[in-house]
Amino acid sequence: MKDTKQQWFKDAKFGLFIHWGLYALLEGEYQGKKAPGLSEWIMNDLDIPKEEYEKLAAQFDPTAFDADALVKRAKDWGMKYIVFTSKHHEGFAMYHSQCDSYNVVDATPCKRDILKELQLACEKYDMKLGLYYSQAQDWHDEGGLFGYRENSYEHYQEYLDRKVMPQLREILTGYGKISIIWFDTPLETTYEQSRSMIALVKELQPDCIISGRIGNGLGEYMTTGDNFIPRLPYEGDWEVPATLNDTWGYSKHDHNWKDPEEIIRLLVKINSCGGNYLLNVGPDPLGRIPEESLRILDQVGSYVTANAEAIFATKRMPLYPYMLTFGDLTCKSHHLYLHMFKKVPRIELLNVLNHVKRAYLVHTGEDLPFSTGATCEGDGFIRVALPEEYQKRAYYCIGFELEEEMPIFQDIQG
């Protein structure tokens, strides 16, 4: 069972992923061809020559990027941590790397250390900062896996020694407290190579959490597949990295946005199963977050902040014997929370054996009349009488204060 041994991560439940690099300049298209898959993979997927792709750096000048405003907005959305792409597979560093001039300060006209700006904003707003770092893939460096050299693995260790280990040292010593190193796509990285990266991270920042994608089963928490939502609860610490549309980096062609209600349902589902939801935005070439991303997250954030008690620091739910058709459940010690996603005239939860002390609207604290008992089939129930206003409303949350420490559910008898 994966265990970060850090309470902040167990309680966080909701974070912001930021995918940003040179790929944003292409906006999902190169020489009239659309990226066939993820926009941040465009260099690889369209076989853009290294010499051509690196010319994008001379155009990178994100005059509209405002780290302070972005971090404050994430805070307002209720997010507890941010993970930023310090180096993606394209090999370009979004900070001032001293060991490789292919970086946002030395190779671009903007001359801004984007990571430093984010660090200072995170410190200002008491936001945990995590850094994505692509340890194996590097399409700009012939030593990286999936590079432009056949059988590139034979040069991989040299690449790790020359670029990866020095850059890890840079981001872990020059940018304050880093809460997570979010490794990705280990590919053929060996157990010993993964161990060496872990050892460096822990030497420099012992409390920095290492993601499951370090490879070889060595991460401190499980990272699911992209946008993979589990059906049943997982034990231990885990996280779902997910997108608001189909891609991670910015694409002018991708308008397949999830609606805010879907995001809220997925967040609650993930939290109910014991996990964190790391939700992505992809800034455009000027550093602006797409308006549709802001619209969605503003609505999601309203629900999250109004019902924070029922989201943050919640625990993995025991298996409930029914699939609710009108909502989902979260819980913590002595509390059960019912997130309502549909309009219903009254609420009835079956097979709950706890003694209920109080029922209330989470966002207002208003007490609600309730009754408990058993149905004619012998099933325990909690019934809540809803005010008329809430019989015609969806997307709110009801809390139940319990005598027992955790929800206790009755086995279904055949």
C-alpha angles and dihedrals in degrees: 000000000000115000126178090190086218118116095202091065093046090052099039100084096168131054142161123242116199119198110189133149143115089305088074088071091063092051091210097309137090125185091341095312121115118225104261092217136000113004094227088058093057095111091056099036097048094037093237108185115247092237091054097043095050089059086074089075090070088061098047108112110137099188093168097055112118113179093185093054092045095051092045089052091050088051090051089051088058096249116154102197143021128214115198129190103246088172126000128191091282087073096234116135116223091205136054102283115190095196098053125033091205091099142112096264103041100035104039138063092235094069090194125138098225094187092053090052091051092047092055092046092049090051090049093053097035092245121156111241122213127179128217111214124180101218101179111025116067115155093185095055122064090215094060120095115260085025127141096274124087114242088011093170090084088067095041098096090051088052091050092051095043103040117003101050094043092047092049088052090051097052092043095050104033105045109054124245112356112199099190137019103205104202119188143198102003092185108170095354107140127231090252092050092050089048092052091054091048091050091054093049092049092045092055101034113011094187094052109116118227119218124234092249092076080094137223092074092287105121123112095231135023118257111200123216115282110290090354111150115192120228094213133033121277123215120234129018120327144151140206115219108205146170133229091221129006103291137049104216120055118285125176089206100056111090097147094119123175113232119245093248091057091050091051091050092049092047092052092045091052093045090048089056090050100258142119125243114222104192121195137225125183115208117219124239092281093049097256121142108234112262092235090056090052092047093051096045094045089059094042090047091053090058093043096050093043091051100031092133090062095048113035120069091007119147135230107282120239110243108282112212095227136051105233114229094199105042149332138260136238128175148188134178110319092351136094120189127203114200108203116214100166137049111256132168093226139359127238124175114192131206095022110140100183123114105243118216098180144000121203147158106263098212095051105021089231113156118239126206112247142170134201132201142108131295122232086263089059097253118143114237145187115207124192125196107219124212110248091251091060095047085071097042139080134194103050132113135236121205126207120200108212134202091215121068098242136015111280117204128198120238113246110244120216 
